[in-house]
Amino acid sequence: MEIWKPVVGYEGLYEVSNFGRIRTCDNYIRAILNGIETKSFRRSKIRKTCRNDSGYHRLTLWKNNIQKCYCVHFLVATAFIGPRPKGLTINHKDGDKLNNYSDNLEYITVLQNIFHSIRLGLWSPVGSKNSNSKLKESDIVSIRAKYASGHVTKAALAKEYNVAPSHIGLIIKCKFWKHV
């Protein structure tokens, strides 16, 4: 069953559900048109979300003509789990950034979150699966083969692959990319 709670800091304006949905609250809109004040009733409406650059659902909330963007999982966790303790981060238990059900969220340390993502296969500290990697496994094979041929220098390879010459040296010596 879907349960709705007020969005913390936006009580009376927005509500968040344990299913990860956000809606506006029922309210009256006051307007002045040609000097006549009118009030109209506005029914609650489910808000649409979009994805941010990291792949999380986000949306913009308004209060007193000031807008602020929030990730949906932050609003759900704050309403259903409580305020985030200092030093902890929000984790999606199933590894799906788009699953914002309250029972799929928990507070854990950043290190626990990293181990969790490695365990689920979402992140790898080695190889091209690492988001910081400039090279792919095929590049490593090519670098080693070109250097072994004796026709190219470490500096030339570094320039070709846009990495430091010292990095090329460590790749050739199998200090980096040992798994390839």
C-alpha positions in Angstrom: 0.0 0.0 0.0 1.3 3.4 -0.9 1.9 5.7 2.1 2.3 9.5 1.7 4.3 11.7 4.1 5.1 15.4 3.9 8.4 16.3 2.3 10.6 17.6 5.1 10.9 21.4 4.8 8.0 21.6 2.3 5.1 20.5 4.6 1.8 21.5 3.1 3.3 21.9 -0.3 4.6 18.5 -1.4 4.3 14.9 -0.2 6.5 11.9 -0.9 5.4 8.2 -1.0 7.1 5.0 0.1 7.0 4.1 -3.6 9.3 7.0 -4.4 6.7 9.3 -6.0 6.3 13.0 -5.2 3.1 15.0 -5.5 1.9 18.5 -4.8 -0.6 18.9 -1.9 -4.2 19.9 -2.4 -4.3 23.7 -2.0 -6.1 26.9 -2.8 -4.6 29.3 -5.2 -5.2 33.0 -4.5 -5.2 35.4 -7.5 -6.1 39.0 -8.0 -7.5 39.7 -11.4 -8.8 43.3 -12.3 -8.7 44.1 -8.6 -10.9 41.2 -7.7 -9.5 38.5 -5.4 -10.3 34.9 -6.4 -9.5 31.6 -4.8 -9.4 28.4 -6.8 -8.9 24.8 -5.6 -5.9 22.9 -7.0 -5.9 19.1 -6.7 -2.7 17.3 -5.9 -0.7 16.1 -8.8 2.1 13.6 -9.2 5.3 15.4 -10.2 7.4 14.3 -13.1 11.0 13.6 -12.5 14.1 13.6 -14.8 17.5 12.0 -14.5 20.6 13.9 -13.4 24.0 13.3 -14.9 24.6 10.5 -12.4 21.5 8.6 -13.4 19.3 9.4 -10.3 15.7 10.7 -10.5 15.6 14.3 -9.5 13.0 17.1 -9.5 12.7 20.8 -8.6 10.6 21.9 -5.6 9.4 25.5 -5.1 8.8 27.4 -1.8 8.4 31.1 -1.5 9.4 31.6 -5.1 12.7 29.9 -4.6 13.5 26.7 -6.4 15.7 23.9 -5.3 16.6 20.6 -7.0 16.5 17.3 -5.0 17.3 13.7 -5.8 14.1 11.7 -5.1 15.9 9.0 -3.1 17.0 11.8 -0.7 13.4 13.0 -0.2 12.2 9.4 0.3 14.9 8.5 2.8 14.5 11.7 4.8 10.7 11.2 5.1 10.7 7.4 5.8 14.0 6.6 7.4 14.7 10.0 9.1 17.5 12.6 8.8 20.7 11.4 7.3 23.3 10.9 10.1 26.6 12.7 9.6 29.2 10.7 7.7 26.6 8.4 6.1 25.2 8.2 2.6 22.1 6.8 1.0 22.4 3.3 -0.5 20.0 1.6 -2.9 20.1 -2.0 -1.6 19.4 -3.6 -5.0 21.9 -1.3 -6.8 19.2 0.2 -9.0 19.4 4.0 -8.8 15.9 4.3 -10.2 14.3 2.1 -7.5 13.4 4.7 -4.9 11.0 2.6 -2.8 11.6 3.4 0.9 12.3 -0.3 1.8 15.1 -0.3 -0.8 17.0 2.6 0.8 19.4 2.6 3.8 22.0 4.8 5.4 25.6 3.4 5.2 29.1 4.7 5.2 30.8 5.7 1.9 33.2 2.8 2.2 30.3 0.3 2.8 28.7 1.8 -0.3 31.8 1.2 -2.4 32.1 -2.4 -1.3 28.3 -2.9 -1.9 28.7 -1.6 -5.5 31.7 -3.8 -6.1 29.8 -6.9 -4.7 26.9 -6.1 -7.1 29.2 -5.6 -10.0 28.2 -2.0 -10.5 31.7 -0.6 -10.0 35.2 -2.0 -10.4 38.4 -0.6 -9.0 40.3 -2.0 -12.0 40.1 -1.8 -15.8 37.8 0.0 -18.1 34.9 -0.6 -15.6 36.5 2.0 -13.4 34.8 5.4 -14.2 38.2 7.2 -14.0 39.8 5.0 -16.6 41.0 6.7 -19.8 42.0 3.4 -21.4 40.3 0.1 -22.3 41.7 -3.4 -22.1 42.2 -3.4 -25.9 44.3 -0.2 -25.6 46.6 -2.0 -23.0 47.1 -4.9 -25.3 47.9 -2.5 -28.2 50.3 -0.4 -26.0 52.3 -3.5 -25.0 52.4 -4.9 -28.5 53.6 -1.5 -30.0 56.3 -1.1 -27.4 57.5 -4.6 -27.8 57.9 -4.1 -31.5 60.6 -1.5 -30.7 59.3 1.0 -33.2 57.7 3.4 -30.8 58.8 5.2 -27.6 57.0 5.5 -24.3 56.6 9.3 -24.9 55.0 8.7 -28.3 52.6 6.1 -26.8 51.8 8.6 -24.0 50.9 11.3 -26.5 48.8 8.9 -28.6 46.8 7.6 -25.6 46.7 11.0 -23.7 48.3 9.6 -20.6 51.6 10.4 -18.8 54.8 8.6 -20.0 55.2 7.2 -16.5 51.8 5.6 -16.8 52.9 3.9 -20.1 56.0 2.6 -18.3 53.9 1.1 -15.5 51.6 -0.5 -18.1 54.5 -2.1 -20.0 56.0 -3.4 -16.7 52.6 -4.8 -15.8 52.5 -2.8 -12.6 49.2 -1.2 -13.9 46.5 -3.3 -15.6 47.9 -6.6 -14.2 44.7 -8.4 -15.1 45.3 -7.8 -18.9 
